[in-house]
Amino acid sequence: MNNKDISNLRIHYDKSALSEEQATLSPFTLFELWFNEAKEGGIREPNAMVLSTVSDNKPHARVVLLKGASEAGFEFFTNYNSNKGKQLSQNPFASLTFFYDLLEKQVRIEGQVQKLNHEASDAYFHSRPRGSQIGAWVSDQSQTIPSAAFLNEKLEAYEKKFESQEIIPRPPHWGGFLLVPDSIEFWQGRPNRLHDRLLYTRSGQNWILERLSP
């Protein structure tokens, strides 16, 4: 790999700007506006986000999918016994990052994470395709397996187990998390790398809005 080729990769950001006047009183309203813009602007998976966790003083990051957003927070689902599930149990603080390259926008969200209740996890689980429901039983997420064939054999076994059941029960090790934000930063790419950065920080029931230097 040629480092010079990498260092010469540059994009001139000039699609939009973000002013305090454009910002809404609620960061959730602004997030919804940007999310809808991403859906309509050619972003293939606007709900794809980088979930960053920390355990044993080491950072970990991976892409997961947002499955719900409201003023309560941001929802995602996973295997509780996965690496990220264990890390969140050990340290229930995390961050989410959305990057919409075609729009030259980024959103960074930080806060505390808590498990969703059983009813919310059940509701989402049963909204998934049947194959995905069975897959949640098949995968011991993050665990070492001997081969892809091993996974296929487990899939066949669970398909047979549930073939006569119209409703597949949710695995007890699978469910949702809610990240309750204490800060949300909106980044808009600008010329000469003088990007717009507006930071919302929670203060009780209110949000403080500040501009950050790029």
C-alpha positions as CSV (number, residue, x, y, z in Angstrom):
1,M,0.0,0.0,0.0
2,N,1.4,3.4,-1.0
3,N,1.2,5.9,1.8
4,K,1.5,8.8,-0.6
5,D,-1.6,7.6,-2.5
6,I,-3.5,7.5,0.8
7,S,-2.3,10.9,2.0
8,N,-3.3,12.5,-1.2
9,L,-6.9,11.4,-0.9
10,R,-8.9,14.6,-0.4
11,I,-12.5,15.8,-0.8
12,H,-13.5,19.4,-1.0
13,Y,-16.5,19.8,1.3
14,D,-19.0,22.4,0.1
15,K,-22.4,20.9,0.0
16,S,-24.0,22.7,2.9
17,A,-23.5,24.7,6.1
18,L,-24.9,24.5,9.6
19,S,-25.7,27.7,11.6
20,E,-27.1,28.2,15.0
21,E,-30.2,29.7,13.4
22,Q,-30.7,26.5,11.4
23,A,-30.4,24.3,14.6
24,T,-33.6,23.3,16.3
25,L,-34.2,23.6,20.0
26,S,-34.1,19.8,20.3
27,P,-31.2,17.8,19.0
28,F,-33.6,14.9,18.4
29,T,-35.5,17.1,15.9
30,L,-32.3,18.0,14.1
31,F,-31.3,14.3,14.1
32,E,-34.6,13.3,12.6
33,L,-34.2,16.0,9.9
34,W,-30.7,14.8,9.0
35,F,-31.7,11.1,9.1
36,N,-34.6,11.7,6.7
37,E,-32.3,13.7,4.5
38,A,-29.9,10.7,4.4
39,K,-32.8,8.4,3.5
40,E,-33.8,10.6,0.6
41,G,-30.2,11.4,-0.4
42,G,-29.0,8.1,-1.5
43,I,-27.4,6.8,1.7
44,R,-27.9,3.0,1.5
45,E,-28.2,2.3,5.2
46,P,-28.8,5.6,7.0
47,N,-29.3,3.7,10.3
48,A,-25.8,2.2,10.2
49,M,-23.8,3.5,13.1
50,V,-20.5,2.9,14.8
51,L,-21.1,1.7,18.3
52,S,-18.0,2.3,20.5
53,T,-17.6,0.7,23.9
54,V,-14.8,0.5,26.5
55,S,-13.8,-2.4,28.7
56,D,-10.6,-2.9,30.7
57,N,-9.5,0.6,29.5
58,K,-9.5,-0.5,25.9
59,P,-11.8,0.9,23.2
60,H,-13.9,-1.3,20.9
61,A,-15.9,-0.3,17.9
62,R,-18.2,-2.0,15.3
63,V,-21.0,-1.0,13.0
64,V,-24.5,-1.9,14.2
65,L,-28.0,-0.7,13.0
66,L,-30.2,1.8,14.8
67,K,-33.7,0.4,15.3
68,G,-35.4,3.2,17.1
69,A,-35.0,6.8,18.0
70,S,-37.0,9.1,20.2
71,E,-36.4,11.7,22.9
72,A,-35.9,8.8,25.2
73,G,-32.8,7.7,23.3
74,F,-31.4,5.5,20.5
75,E,-32.2,1.8,20.3
76,F,-30.2,-1.2,19.0
77,F,-30.4,-4.9,19.5
78,T,-27.8,-7.7,20.0
79,N,-26.8,-10.8,21.7
80,Y,-26.2,-9.9,25.4
81,N,-23.4,-12.5,25.5
82,S,-21.6,-11.0,22.6
83,N,-18.4,-9.0,23.1
84,K,-20.3,-5.7,23.0
85,G,-23.0,-7.0,25.3
86,K,-20.5,-8.0,27.9
87,Q,-18.6,-4.7,27.5
88,L,-21.8,-2.7,28.1
89,S,-22.5,-4.8,31.2
90,Q,-19.1,-4.0,32.5
91,N,-19.2,-0.3,31.5
92,P,-22.6,1.0,30.5
93,F,-21.3,4.1,28.7
94,A,-21.0,4.2,24.9
95,S,-20.9,6.4,21.8
96,L,-22.6,6.2,18.5
97,T,-21.3,7.7,15.2
98,F,-23.3,8.3,12.0
99,F,-21.4,9.3,8.9
100,Y,-23.3,10.4,5.8
101,D,-20.5,10.8,3.2
102,L,-22.7,11.9,0.3
103,L,-24.1,14.7,2.5
104,E,-20.8,15.5,4.2
105,K,-22.5,15.1,7.6
106,Q,-21.6,13.3,10.8
107,V,-23.4,12.9,14.1
108,R,-21.7,11.8,17.3
109,I,-23.8,10.7,20.3
110,E,-22.5,9.9,23.8
111,G,-24.4,8.6,26.8
112,Q,-25.3,5.9,29.2
113,V,-26.8,2.6,28.0
114,Q,-29.5,0.5,29.6
115,K,-31.3,-2.7,28.6
116,L,-34.8,-2.3,27.1
117,N,-37.6,-4.1,28.9
118,H,-38.7,-7.5,27.8
119,E,-41.9,-6.2,26.1
120,A,-39.8,-3.9,23.8
121,S,-37.3,-6.6,23.0
122,D,-40.1,-9.2,22.3
123,A,-41.9,-6.7,20.0
124,Y,-38.9,-6.0,17.9
125,F,-37.8,-9.7,17.8
126,H,-41.1,-10.8,16.5
127,S,-41.1,-8.0,13.8
128,R,-37.9,-9.6,12.3
129,P,-38.0,-12.1,9.4
130,R,-38.4,-15.6,10.6
131,G,-34.9,-16.5,9.4
132,S,-33.4,-13.7,11.5
133,Q,-35.3,-14.9,14.5
134,I,-33.9,-18.4,14.1
135,G,-30.5,-17.0,13.5
136,A,-30.6,-15.4,16.9
137,W,-30.8,-18.9,18.4
138,V,-28.1,-20.3,16.1
139,S,-25.4,-17.7,16.7
140,D,-23.4,-17.7,20.0
141,Q,-22.2,-14.3,18.8
142,S,-18.4,-13.5,19.2
143,Q,-17.6,-17.1,20.2
144,T,-15.1,-19.2,18.2
145,I,-16.6,-21.8,16.0
146,P,-14.8,-24.6,14.1
147,S,-16.2,-24.0,10.7
148,A,-19.0,-22.5,8.6
149,A,-20.4,-26.0,8.3
150,F,-20.8,-26.1,12.0
151,L,-23.0,-23.0,11.8
152,N,-25.1,-24.5,9.0
153,E,-25.7,-27.7,11.0
154,K,-26.9,-25.6,13.9
155,L,-29.2,-23.7,11.5
156,E,-30.7,-26.9,10.2
157,A,-31.2,-28.2,13.7
158,Y,-33.1,-25.0,14.9
159,E,-35.1,-24.9,11.7
160,K,-36.3,-28.4,12.4
161,K,-36.9,-27.5,16.1
162,F,-39.1,-24.6,15.2
163,E,-40.8,-25.9,12.0
164,S,-44.1,-26.6,13.7
165,Q,-44.1,-23.4,15.8
166,E,-45.8,-20.3,14.3
167,I,-44.3,-18.1,16.9
168,I,-40.6,-18.4,17.7
169,P,-39.7,-17.4,21.3
170,R,-37.1,-14.7,21.8
171,P,-33.8,-16.2,23.2
172,P,-33.2,-15.0,26.7
173,H,-29.7,-13.9,25.7
174,W,-30.9,-11.6,22.9
175,G,-32.6,-8.2,23.3
176,G,-32.3,-4.4,23.1
177,F,-30.3,-1.6,24.5
178,L,-31.2,2.1,24.8
179,L,-28.5,4.7,24.7
180,V,-29.7,7.8,26.7
181,P,-27.6,10.7,25.3
182,D,-25.9,13.4,27.4
183,S,-24.3,15.0,24.4
184,I,-25.0,15.0,20.6
185,E,-22.7,16.7,18.1
186,F,-23.6,17.6,14.6
187,W,-20.7,18.0,12.1
188,Q,-21.1,19.6,8.6
189,G,-18.2,19.5,6.2
190,R,-17.0,22.9,5.1
191,P,-14.4,24.3,2.7
192,N,-10.8,24.5,3.9
193,R,-11.5,22.1,6.7
194,L,-13.3,24.8,8.6
195,H,-16.2,22.5,9.4
196,D,-19.3,23.5,11.3
197,R,-19.6,21.7,14.6
198,L,-22.6,22.3,16.9
199,L,-22.7,20.5,20.2
200,Y,-25.8,19.9,22.3
201,T,-25.0,19.0,26.0
202,R,-27.8,17.9,28.4
203,S,-28.4,20.1,31.4
204,G,-31.3,18.7,33.4
205,Q,-34.3,18.7,31.2
206,N,-32.7,21.2,28.8
207,W,-30.0,21.2,26.2
208,I,-27.1,23.7,25.9
209,L,-26.0,24.5,22.4
210,E,-22.4,25.5,21.7
211,R,-20.2,25.9,18.6
212,L,-16.9,24.0,18.6
213,S,-13.8,24.9,16.6
214,P,-13.2,22.5,13.8
